[in-house]
Amino acid sequence: MNAGLDVGYIVVGLFFIPHGFLKFGYLGGSWQKELASFTRHGLTPAPAWVVLIGVLQISCGLLLALGIYTRPVALIIAVIL
């Protein structure tokens, strides 16, 4: 595998992990602000969407950083963006 791709996977994966934790109110995030944002964008029920997106960001970020299932994980990340 290409060393540049490895670094890219690690950087992008580590970028998504904290964003997932922000959805749950950790690392300075706010659960209420996330709920309001998801509701404003018409995603109802907002709590379910916040949990789903948060879990996907954390798990996909971890898998991508570790280099496991990179293509399916990249597809999931592209869809949730």
Contacts in CASP RR format, 6 or more apart in sequence:
PFRMAT RR
TARGET T0000
AUTHOR 0000-0000-0000
METHOD contacts of the structure
MODEL  1
MNAGLDVGYIVVGLFFIPHGFLKFGYLGGSWQKELASFTRHGLTPAPAWV
VLIGVLQISCGLLLALGIYTRPVALIIAVIL
6 67 0 8 1.000
9 64 0 8 1.000
9 65 0 8 1.000
9 67 0 8 1.000
9 70 0 8 1.000
10 65 0 8 1.000
12 61 0 8 1.000
12 64 0 8 1.000
12 65 0 8 1.000
12 77 0 8 1.000
13 60 0 8 1.000
13 61 0 8 1.000
13 62 0 8 1.000
13 64 0 8 1.000
13 65 0 8 1.000
14 61 0 8 1.000
14 65 0 8 1.000
15 61 0 8 1.000
16 57 0 8 1.000
16 58 0 8 1.000
16 60 0 8 1.000
16 61 0 8 1.000
16 64 0 8 1.000
16 77 0 8 1.000
17 57 0 8 1.000
17 58 0 8 1.000
17 61 0 8 1.000
17 62 0 8 1.000
17 65 0 8 1.000
18 27 0 8 1.000
19 54 0 8 1.000
19 57 0 8 1.000
20 53 0 8 1.000
20 54 0 8 1.000
20 55 0 8 1.000
20 57 0 8 1.000
20 58 0 8 1.000
21 27 0 8 1.000
21 29 0 8 1.000
21 54 0 8 1.000
21 58 0 8 1.000
22 28 0 8 1.000
22 29 0 8 1.000
22 34 0 8 1.000
23 29 0 8 1.000
23 31 0 8 1.000
23 34 0 8 1.000
23 50 0 8 1.000
23 51 0 8 1.000
23 53 0 8 1.000
23 54 0 8 1.000
23 57 0 8 1.000
24 31 0 8 1.000
24 50 0 8 1.000
24 54 0 8 1.000
25 31 0 8 1.000
25 34 0 8 1.000
31 50 0 8 1.000
34 50 0 8 1.000
35 46 0 8 1.000
35 47 0 8 1.000
35 50 0 8 1.000
38 46 0 8 1.000
38 49 0 8 1.000
38 50 0 8 1.000
39 46 0 8 1.000
43 49 0 8 1.000
53 80 0 8 1.000
56 76 0 8 1.000
56 80 0 8 1.000
57 80 0 8 1.000
60 73 0 8 1.000
60 76 0 8 1.000
60 77 0 8 1.000
61 73 0 8 1.000
61 77 0 8 1.000
63 69 0 8 1.000
63 70 0 8 1.000
63 73 0 8 1.000
64 70 0 8 1.000
64 73 0 8 1.000
64 74 0 8 1.000
64 77 0 8 1.000
END
